Amino acid sequence: MCRWLNMPRSSYYYQAVESVSETELEETIKRIFLESQSRYGSRKIKICLNNEGITLSRRRIRRIMKQLNLVSVYQKATFKPHSRGKNEAPIPNHLDRQFKQERPLQALVTDLTYVRVGNRWAYVCLIIDLYNREINRPVSWLAQDR
């Protein structure tokens, strides 16, 4: 039949989408915006419109929001001080800055540092004897991506 009418088949199968009027779009966008308590921007409004079966670009939604003076508000992250937990008991100072010891292995101290090796970080933990200032047991490992 399309050949007989000299008409492309795509025109025969084409189903026109009903266009939504601009005032209906403005009302719908304003309704979604007010339901969200002025929190939604163009991205979330676009998602809500898609859920309702209306397809619009974010640019058009932003333009309509600008015409209606709809500006989304967002809550800034607030600083929340950490409360002291049960595991934060005071640690006693056994050495009391007395770093001279009379016997080997009487007092051991540690130091943890990290060093850049190639393009990764290597962590080195040193165990030092305060009697002779020797490194007893160096422990190291590479931090790996997981």
Buried (B, 14 or more C-beta within 10 A) or exposed (E): EEEEEEEEEEEEEEEEEEEBEEEEBBEBBBEBBEEBEEEBBBEBBBEBBEEEEBEBEEEBBBEBBEEEEBEBEEEEEEEEEEEEEEEEEEEEEEEEEEEEBEEEEEBBEEEEEEEEEEEEEBEBBBBBBBBEEEEEEEEEEEEEEE
